[in-house]
Amino acid sequence: MKQLKKKLVFFIGGLNFGGMERVVFIAKELLEKEYDVKIATLYQESADYEVKEEYYNLNVPPSNKKMVTMIKRLFRTIKMKRKLKPDIVFSFGMYLNYLNILSNYMVKNKPTTIVGIRSYDWLIEPFFSTKIDKWIMKHADKVNSVSNLIAKDAEKIWKIPKEKNIVIYNPYDIEAISKKSLEPIDDFEFNSKKYYVITMGRLADQKGYNHLIRAFSEVVKKYDNMELLILGNGDQKEKLEEMIDSYELKDKIKLLGGKKNPYKYVKRANLYVLSSLTEGFPNALSEAMCVGTPVVSVNCKSGPSEILFENNEFTYGDEDFYIGDYGILSREIMADKQYIKKELSLSEKSLAQAIIFAYENKEKMDNIAINAKKHMEKYTYQKFHDTLNKILKS
């Protein structure tokens, strides 16, 4: 008699282009031979991904009535679990983690719950309170941290037992990414006489684009042939446009919007920059390394130092930035949410100097990029599958 596959539900917010969503779709594809895999979302408004197969939509989009929305989502999550009868529910995002754990108290056949800590700011900015967050983590069967730093600090802050806290780095298919990076571009023309700095991600405070614009305003004072391209959509688009205007840099900084295939733009750029205030394990930085583009990153928590340094060991001393094994690390951003023209902070100056160093040392950066691409081969789909499968089976 053929053994029935266990039912696995990946629980995510929506179907927008983003790191969490990308990982979920990869995991679904890799695990379908061994599990009956379904995706459940809170809502599907402004969806980027086109999902051909059936998925479960709770259909509760965000609203101004936050408490009403939360309660509605909780009861829809309970309904989802009763209908799909999953053996395992793996949630991505702190909001989803809450719904995953709380709903288990209201269903008969309780599925195994796995919660994901995908960004360092979840540790330092409690969803409700540190005490309640700790309770949620305590009642999860497994906790998936996306970097060693997150795992280490989560154990301290939330008292998560080591055996329950599992690190799974994000996976990358270098061959597929490289193939996509060679596709033609028909909506933007790269000029061989210019030096292009590129970044991608949601247009949100967390991505630190206001800091990057300030740093770049300093860079173009020295080198006039440089342009900054920002790929992504988000709530802060208007503020970023106003900020670019205030610096009179409309001809130097372009907001190109979200792209289904961002790799072909990153491949043709001279330098990729990550300016985030916090991350988990930054996909965009890793994907830039996969296509062979040199990278500069701020030393945010967490991810960049683990990616750019072989042993994650370095000290700054008096330097403005640190040249790592696989890219350059500038100082951690001193966060502010002001989208205005102002004097550069120490961390913004550090980022500007790192970009200038990359520009002035193209040969060195190209050699580092070659090693970085080879380094990314350790984050294979197979390794991701094996680690994830081991957790699910346990």
Long-range contacts (C-beta under 8 A, 24 or more apart in sequence): 4-36, 5-34, 5-35, 5-36, 6-35, 6-36, 6-87, 6-88, 6-392, 7-35, 7-36, 7-38, 7-84, 7-85, 7-86, 7-87, 7-88, 8-35, 8-36, 8-37, 8-38, 8-86, 8-87, 8-88, 8-89, 8-90, 8-392, 9-37, 9-38, 9-39, 9-40, 9-56, 9-80, 9-84, 9-86, 9-88, 9-89, 9-90, 9-111, 10-37, 10-38, 10-39, 10-40, 10-90, 10-92, 11-40, 11-41, 11-77, 11-89, 11-90, 11-91, 11-92, 11-96, 11-99, 11-100, 12-39, 12-40, 12-41, 12-42, 12-91, 12-92, 12-93, 12-96, 13-41, 13-42, 13-43, 13-92, 13-93, 13-95, 13-96, 14-41, 14-42, 14-43, 14-44, 14-45, 14-46, 14-47, 15-41, 15-44, 15-47, 15-48, 15-49, 15-51, 16-46, 16-47, 16-48, 16-49, 17-48, 17-49, 17-258, 17-260, 18-202, 19-118, 19-170, 19-280, 19-281, 19-282, 19-283, 19-284, 20-92, 20-93, 20-116, 20-118, 21-49, 22-283, 23-92, 23-170, 23-171, 23-283, 24-92, 25-49, 26-171, 26-173, 26-381, 26-384, 27-384, 27-388, 30-381, 30-384, 30-385, 30-388, 31-385, 31-388, 31-389, 31-392, 34-389, 35-88, 35-392, 38-84, 38-86, 40-80, 40-84, 42-73, 42-95, 42-96, 48-258, 48-260, 56-80, 56-83, 56-84, 73-99, 74-99, 74-102, 74-103, 77-102, 77-103, 78-103, 78-106, 78-107, 81-107, 81-111, 82-107, 82-108, 85-109, 86-111, 87-111, 87-112, 88-112, 88-113, 88-114, 88-392, 89-113, 89-114, 90-114, 90-115, 90-116, 90-144, 91-115, 91-116, 92-116, 92-118, 93-118, 94-122, 94-127, 94-133, 95-127, 97-136, 97-140, 98-127, 98-128, 98-136, 100-140, 101-136, 101-139, 101-140, 104-139, 112-141, 112-142, 113-139, 113-140, 113-141, 113-142, 114-140, 114-141, 114-142, 114-143, 114-144, 114-391, 114-392, 115-140, 115-142, 115-143, 115-144, 116-143, 116-144, 116-146, 117-143, 117-144, 117-145, 117-146, 117-150, 117-154, 117-280, 118-146, 118-280, 119-206, 119-278, 119-279, 119-280, 120-147, 120-149, 120-150, 120-153, 120-278, 120-279, 120-280, 120-300, 120-301, 120-302, 120-303, 121-206, 121-277, 121-278, 123-150, 123-153, 123-154, 123-157, 123-158, 124-278, 130-157, 130-158, 133-158, 134-158, 134-159, 140-164, 142-166, 142-391, 142-394, 144-168, 144-391, 146-170, 146-280, 146-281, 146-302, 146-303, 147-280, 147-281, 147-302, 147-303, 147-306, 148-302, 148-306, 148-312, 149-301, 149-302, 149-303, 149-305, 149-306, 150-280, 150-302, 166-387, 166-391, 168-384, 168-387, 168-388, 168-391, 169-281, 169-379, 169-384, 170-281, 170-283, 170-286, 170-379, 170-384, 171-379, 171-380, 171-381, 171-383, 171-384, 171-385, 172-286, 172-287, 172-290, 172-376, 172-379, 172-380, 172-381, 173-381, 174-290, 174-373, 174-376, 174-377, 177-263, 177-287, 177-290, 177-291, 178-263, 178-290, 178-291, 178-292, 180-261, 180-263, 180-264, 181-263, 181-264, 181-266, 181-267, 181-291, 182-264, 182-267, 183-261, 183-264, 184-264, 185-264, 185-265, 185-268, 187-256, 188-229, 188-254, 188-256, 188-265, 190-268, 190-269, 193-225, 194-225, 194-226, 194-227, 195-223, 195-225, 195-226, 195-227, 195-270, 195-271, 195-359, 196-226, 196-227, 196-228, 196-229, 196-268, 196-269, 196-270, 196-271, 197-226, 197-227, 197-228, 197-229, 197-269, 197-270, 197-271, 197-272, 197-273, 197-355, 198-228, 198-229, 198-230, 198-231, 198-265, 198-266, 198-269, 198-271, 198-272, 198-273, 198-288, 198-293, 199-228, 199-229, 199-230, 199-231, 199-272, 199-273, 199-274, 199-275, 199-284, 200-230, 200-231, 200-232, 200-259, 200-262, 200-265, 200-266, 200-284, 201-231, 201-232, 201-276, 201-284, 202-232, 202-233, 202-234, 203-230, 203-232, 203-233, 203-234, 203-235, 203-236, 203-237, 203-240, 203-255, 204-234, 204-235, 204-236, 205-236, 205-277, 205-337, 206-276, 206-277, 206-278, 207-232, 207-234, 207-275, 207-276, 207-277, 208-275, 208-276, 208-277, 208-298, 208-300, 208-333, 208-335, 209-236, 209-240, 209-275, 210-239, 210-240, 210-243, 210-336, 210-337, 210-338, 210-339, 211-275, 211-298, 211-333, 211-345, 211-347, 211-348, 211-351, 212-273, 212-275, 212-351, 213-240, 213-243, 213-244, 213-247, 213-249, 213-253, 214-341, 214-342, 214-344, 214-345, 214-348, 215-275, 215-344, 215-348, 215-349, 215-351, 215-352, 215-355, 216-249, 216-252, 216-253, 216-352, 216-355, 217-247, 217-249, 217-341, 218-344, 218-348, 218-349, 218-352, 219-352, 219-355, 219-356, 219-359, 220-249, 220-252, 222-356, 223-356, 223-359, 226-252, 226-359, 227-252, 227-253, 227-254, 228-252, 228-253, 228-254, 229-253, 229-254, 229-256, 229-265, 229-269, 230-254, 230-255, 230-256, 231-256, 231-257, 231-258, 231-259, 231-262, 231-265, 232-257, 232-258, 233-257, 233-258, 236-339, 239-339, 240-339, 242-339, 243-339, 243-340, 243-341, 246-340, 246-341, 247-341, 262-287, 263-287, 263-290, 263-291, 266-291, 266-293, 267-291, 267-292, 267-293, 269-293, 270-294, 270-359, 270-362, 271-295, 271-296, 271-355, 271-358, 271-359, 271-365, 272-296, 273-297, 273-351, 273-355, 274-298, 274-300, 274-304, 275-333, 275-351, 276-300, 276-333, 277-333, 277-335, 278-302, 279-303, 279-304, 281-306, 281-307, 282-307, 285-327, 286-376, 286-379, 289-326, 289-327, 289-369, 289-372, 289-373, 289-375, 289-376, 290-373, 290-376, 291-373, 292-369, 292-370, 292-372, 292-373, 293-369, 294-327, 294-358, 294-365, 294-366, 294-368, 294-369, 294-372, 295-326, 295-327, 295-328, 295-369, 295-372, 296-321, 296-327, 296-328, 296-329, 296-330, 296-351, 296-354, 296-355, 296-358, 297-327, 297-328, 297-329, 297-330, 298-329, 298-330, 298-331, 298-332, 298-333, 298-347, 298-350, 298-351, 299-329, 299-330, 299-331, 299-332, 300-332, 300-333, 301-332, 304-329, 305-329, 308-372, 320-349, 320-350, 320-353, 320-354, 321-350, 321-351, 321-353, 321-354, 321-357, 323-357, 323-368, 325-368, 325-371, 325-372, 325-375, 326-368, 326-371, 326-372, 326-375, 327-368, 327-369, 327-372, 328-354, 328-357, 328-358, 328-365, 329-354, 330-354
